[in-house]
Amino acid sequence: MRARQAFISRHGGPEVIEWREVDLPAPGQGEVLMEIRAVGLNYIDTYHRSGLYPLPMPAALGSECAGVVLAVGPDVKSHAVGDRVGHCLGTRGDYATARLVPARELLDLPPDIDFTTAAAVLLKGGTTEFLAERAATLIEGDQALVHAAAGGVGQLLTQWLTTNGVGVIATAGSEGKLAIARQCGATHAFLAHDPDLVEKVRAATGGTGVPVVYDGVGAATWEASLKCAARRGLIVSYGNASGPVTGVALSQLTAHGSLFVTRPTMGDYYLTPEERAAGVSRLWSMLRHGHVKVTIGQTYPLSQVAEAHRAIEARETVGSTVLLV
Ligand code: NDP
């Protein structure tokens, strides 16, 4: 089968993304051939492209998609032709019109979840599930600080925590994004670059600071995260949109009140088939009950993925971005 797939042959800016026509062979042992109907854009794709997370070259890009099984390998019993499936994390290469995927990496899509929604929410919603309910232990009445709360993960996380009775203090890069964070349930919303951010967060927590900070921004927000955490609080540093946090002396954690830090990744929370099934099932449940809504802030034709990379890195996107095949 002929397909179009995106590759890079060197790390760099969005311009290094190139498209190739490929001939896909019949699926081998353990593989399925998947026709891709919608692709999710994730910030991690920019790390793979730029080299923040270096890849051997040439490298296929794309970490999230949804579509239909066109053929299965000789030994594959878990899936059949026509199945509606999603894919996230695992082997890269989801920027494509079709691809071969290890069957063990596929997630079955329920009938009420369309391809665009699945591509918008599988990776970011799965991440939100483990961040909200497993990476930190928050109970009703607690408060949490969520940076970049109008972003893809940020909107989902703000809604999810709010549903669980956690008061969310949000930060974001513009007044328009603060309004979005409030719509998602944030009780307080402050500009990320507000010089009085720490004082405002402290005031919003009666002076104590928050027991949990969710920080997917990284370098630019690290200092504020340290200063906004309560004594014995936890910083969940789950991403590097502004660059990675490096060179942290453990004494900083002492100085800011015996803090805890975790740098989690989805793969470690979706390790076993049981964890994957439970996490995704919880995600579908939150969506079905309307506790969490997926906002697709913008779509691009898949062929314009380079422009989508430019936009997310320029902080121009809100919510999820879907690439339409
Ligand atoms: P977002 O839609 O949240 O986009 C990133 C946001 O970060 C921007 O919109 C912007 O919001 C904010 N930001 C602040 N400073 C910068 C900067 N200098 N450059 C670019 N963006 C900046 O992306 P995603 O929802 O895809 O991902 C959010 C974070 O979650 C990322 O760090 C990603 O790596 C991480 N992640 C981690 C996972 C894990 O398993 N650990 C899994 C999935 C995602 P604003 O303008 O409001 O500040």
Residues whose N, C-alpha, C, O or C-beta is under 5 A from the ligand:
A	BS01	NDP	L41 N42 Y43 I44 L123 T127 A148 G151 G152 V153 G154 T171 A172 G173 K177 A192 G216 V217 Y238 G239 N240 A241 S242 P264 T265 M266 I312 E313 R315 T317 G319
